Amino acid sequence: MIEKVSAHYSSGGDLAEKIAEGLQDAGKNLKDLKTVDLSAIDEFHFRGRKATLQLAEQMKLSENACVLDIGSGLGGPARTIAEEYGCHVIGIDLTNTFCEVAGIMSEWVKLTERTEFQQEDATNPPFSDNHFDAAMTIHVAMNIAAKDKMYEQARRVLKPGGIFAVYDILQGEGGEVFYPAPWARDPSISHLATPDEMEKLLSDVGFRILDVHDSTEESLGWIEARTAGMAESGPSPVTIQILFGDDFPEMIRNQTRGLRDRRLRTVSYICEA
């Protein structure tokens, strides 16, 4: 199962080179990049950078904070909060290519001292108890069957009183999910929880849930606006189609229909250890 998940996200060819070429085609100078310049490719979750900043506002971050990003992908959220708050972020991800490219992209925006990325399993991270001041996970648990282990480990590595911000795609009441989706081309590696299941999972491992926000309507408006923008002006040279290939347009259609039908929900949870 781990191999299948990692293979799903492993892009063919030199991913960093593809992204660099796309940025240059978009008129960006690789020697003068900001994190916002990368957000179309490295914040590939519903509502993008805006959603990351909304989570960060509730995480009680300080300049001296050490933050864990579980399922860090290409490192966009890690870099965003490192830049905005001056904190240090360690990202872990199952896909080694993502970790390698995340490190390269941090070099581009001069954030290597504040961000680092390691290939690790979210259900068995190699950190000591009470190690982190805060933690987050964004659109990750859809691929993880053993969510109880993932959240249990997040609770273990957080200091008492630390904030765990969770933002995920959940199973809605409108019916089964359409595939392919960005996290799975078929149901074999898709493990969506319902909102009720999420609250129980987080509470059962010892988190106190401080806030729950259902952003499904916002996510639907966001994806519809992006789709309309691409139809009008054409696709950007830098999009997550670089990661997912030719069936990415179908993935977007399936996500849009899923949100509209309430087959999918996007919900965030702010939890205290």
QUIUR-V389542 format. One record per residue. PHI is phi as a letter, one per 20 degrees, with the letter a starting at -180 (NA if undefined). OMEGA is omega in whole degrees, 0 to 359 (none if undefined). NEAR is the number of other ideal C-beta (glycine too) atoms within 12 Angstrom. Layout:
phi:PHI omega:OMEGA near:NEAR
phi:PHI omega:OMEGA near:NEAR
This chain:
phi:NA omega:179 near:19
phi:g omega:180 near:23
phi:f omega:181 near:14
phi:f omega:179 near:21
phi:f omega:181 near:30
phi:f omega:180 near:23
phi:f omega:180 near:20
phi:f omega:184 near:32
phi:e omega:183 near:39
phi:e omega:181 near:24
phi:e omega:177 near:28
phi:f omega:177 near:15
phi:m omega:182 near:15
phi:e omega:185 near:15
phi:f omega:180 near:32
phi:f omega:179 near:30
phi:f omega:178 near:17
phi:f omega:181 near:27
phi:f omega:179 near:40
phi:f omega:179 near:28
phi:f omega:178 near:19
phi:f omega:179 near:28
phi:f omega:179 near:32
phi:f omega:176 near:19
phi:f omega:178 near:17
phi:e omega:177 near:22
phi:n omega:181 near:14
phi:e omega:175 near:25
phi:e omega:184 near:14
phi:f omega:180 near:26
phi:e omega:183 near:14
phi:c omega:182 near:12
phi:e omega:171 near:30
phi:d omega:181 near:22
phi:g omega:181 near:34
phi:f omega:179 near:22
phi:f omega:184 near:33
phi:e omega:194 near:43
phi:f omega:179 near:33
phi:f omega:182 near:30
phi:d omega:188 near:43
phi:d omega:173 near:47
phi:c omega:187 near:38
phi:e omega:172 near:41
phi:c omega:182 near:41
phi:g omega:178 near:42
phi:m omega:167 near:33
phi:l omega:186 near:33
phi:g omega:179 near:31
phi:g omega:180 near:23
phi:f omega:178 near:34
phi:g omega:181 near:44
phi:f omega:177 near:28
phi:f omega:175 near:29
phi:f omega:184 near:42
phi:g omega:179 near:36
phi:g omega:184 near:23
phi:d omega:187 near:27
phi:e omega:178 near:42
phi:l omega:184 near:28
phi:e omega:174 near:33
phi:c omega:181 near:19
phi:f omega:182 near:16
phi:e omega:185 near:14
phi:f omega:172 near:30
phi:d omega:190 near:32
phi:d omega:175 near:49
phi:d omega:175 near:49
phi:d omega:184 near:53
phi:e omega:185 near:48
phi:m omega:193 near:48
phi:f omega:177 near:49
phi:l omega:179 near:42
phi:e omega:170 near:46
phi:n omega:182 near:49
phi:g omega:179 near:46
phi:g omega:178 near:50
phi:f omega:180 near:51
phi:f omega:181 near:48
phi:f omega:182 near:46
phi:f omega:176 near:47
phi:f omega:179 near:37
phi:f omega:185 near:34
phi:f omega:187 near:29
phi:d omega:179 near:30
phi:m omega:182 near:20
phi:e omega:178 near:33
phi:d omega:183 near:31
phi:c omega:173 near:44
phi:d omega:179 near:37
phi:d omega:174 near:48
phi:c omega:180 near:41
phi:b omega:180 near:41
phi:f omega:185 near:36
phi:e omega:184 near:36
phi:f omega:179 near:23
phi:g omega:179 near:29
phi:g omega:181 near:40
phi:f omega:180 near:34
phi:f omega:182 near:25
phi:f omega:177 near:38
phi:g omega:178 near:43
phi:f omega:178 near:29
phi:f omega:181 near:30
phi:f omega:175 near:41
phi:f omega:175 near:36
phi:f omega:181 near:25
phi:g omega:183 near:32
phi:d omega:174 near:34
phi:l omega:178 near:19
phi:c omega:181 near:35
phi:f omega:180 near:21
phi:f omega:183 near:16
phi:d omega:181 near:33
phi:c omega:172 near:41
phi:b omega:187 near:30
phi:c omega:183 near:41
phi:c omega:174 near:30
phi:e omega:182 near:27
phi:b omega:175 near:30
phi:e omega:182 near:26
phi:f omega:180 near:40
phi:e omega:180 near:29
phi:b omega:182 near:20
phi:f omega:189 near:35
phi:e omega:185 near:17
phi:d omega:181 near:24
phi:f omega:177 near:14
phi:f omega:174 near:17
phi:l omega:186 near:18
phi:e omega:189 near:25
phi:d omega:176 near:37
phi:f omega:180 near:31
phi:b omega:178 near:42
phi:b omega:177 near:51
phi:b omega:172 near:52
phi:b omega:187 near:45
phi:c omega:177 near:46
phi:l omega:183 near:43
phi:c omega:190 near:42
phi:f omega:178 near:37
phi:f omega:180 near:40
phi:e omega:188 near:41
phi:d omega:178 near:35
phi:f omega:184 near:24
phi:e omega:181 near:21
phi:f omega:179 near:34
phi:g omega:179 near:26
phi:f omega:179 near:22
phi:f omega:182 near:39
phi:f omega:176 near:40
phi:f omega:179 near:26
phi:f omega:176 near:34
phi:f omega:178 near:47
phi:f omega:182 near:35
phi:f omega:186 near:29
phi:e omega:178 near:33
phi:e omega:172 near:39
phi:f omega:175 near:26
phi:g omega:182 near:17
phi:n omega:179 near:18
phi:f omega:182 near:35
phi:e omega:174 near:38
phi:d omega:180 near:46
phi:d omega:183 near:45
phi:d omega:177 near:49
phi:c omega:187 near:46
phi:b omega:172 near:46
phi:e omega:184 near:45
phi:d omega:176 near:40
phi:f omega:178 near:30
phi:e omega:185 near:30
phi:e omega:188 near:16
phi:e omega:179 near:19
phi:p omega:184 near:14
phi:f omega:181 near:19
phi:f omega:175 near:32
phi:e omega:177 near:28
phi:c omega:6 near:27
phi:f omega:174 near:27
phi:c omega:181 near:35
phi:g omega:181 near:40
phi:e omega:182 near:40
phi:a omega:176 near:32
phi:e omega:176 near:27
phi:b omega:186 near:16
phi:f omega:188 near:20
phi:f omega:179 near:18
phi:d omega:180 near:27
phi:d omega:184 near:33
phi:c omega:181 near:28
phi:e omega:174 near:34
phi:e omega:173 near:33
phi:e omega:177 near:23
phi:g omega:179 near:29
phi:f omega:179 near:17
phi:f omega:180 near:23
phi:f omega:181 near:36
phi:f omega:179 near:25
phi:f omega:180 near:18
phi:g omega:182 near:34
phi:f omega:180 near:38
phi:f omega:184 near:22
phi:f omega:180 near:18
phi:e omega:173 near:27
phi:o omega:177 near:22
phi:e omega:170 near:34
phi:d omega:183 near:21
phi:e omega:183 near:28
phi:e omega:184 near:23
phi:b omega:176 near:25
phi:c omega:180 near:26
phi:c omega:176 near:27
phi:e omega:185 near:26
phi:d omega:185 near:30
phi:g omega:181 near:33
phi:f omega:178 near:20
phi:f omega:180 near:24
phi:f omega:178 near:36
phi:f omega:178 near:28
phi:f omega:180 near:20
phi:f omega:183 near:27
phi:f omega:177 near:34
phi:f omega:179 near:22
phi:f omega:178 near:18
phi:f omega:180 near:26
phi:f omega:178 near:24
phi:f omega:179 near:14
phi:f omega:179 near:16
phi:f omega:179 near:20
phi:f omega:183 near:13
phi:e omega:187 near:10
phi:d omega:183 near:11
phi:n omega:182 near:10
phi:f omega:175 near:22
phi:f omega:176 near:24
phi:f omega:181 near:23
phi:c omega:176 near:32
phi:c omega:181 near:34
phi:f omega:170 near:36
phi:f omega:174 near:26
phi:g omega:182 near:33
phi:e omega:193 near:33
phi:d omega:172 near:29
phi:m omega:191 near:22
phi:f omega:181 near:13
phi:e omega:179 near:20
phi:f omega:177 near:25
phi:g omega:177 near:21
phi:f omega:176 near:20
phi:g omega:180 near:31
phi:f omega:178 near:31
phi:f omega:181 near:21
phi:f omega:178 near:31
phi:f omega:181 near:42
phi:f omega:179 near:29
phi:f omega:180 near:26
phi:f omega:177 near:38
phi:f omega:182 near:35
phi:f omega:181 near:23
phi:e omega:186 near:20
phi:m omega:168 near:24
phi:f omega:178 near:29
phi:d omega:172 near:43
phi:c omega:170 near:38
phi:d omega:186 near:40
phi:c omega:175 near:38
phi:d omega:180 near:42
phi:c omega:173 near:39
phi:d omega:188 near:30
phi:c omega:178 near:37
phi:d omega:180 near:27
phi:f omega:none near:35
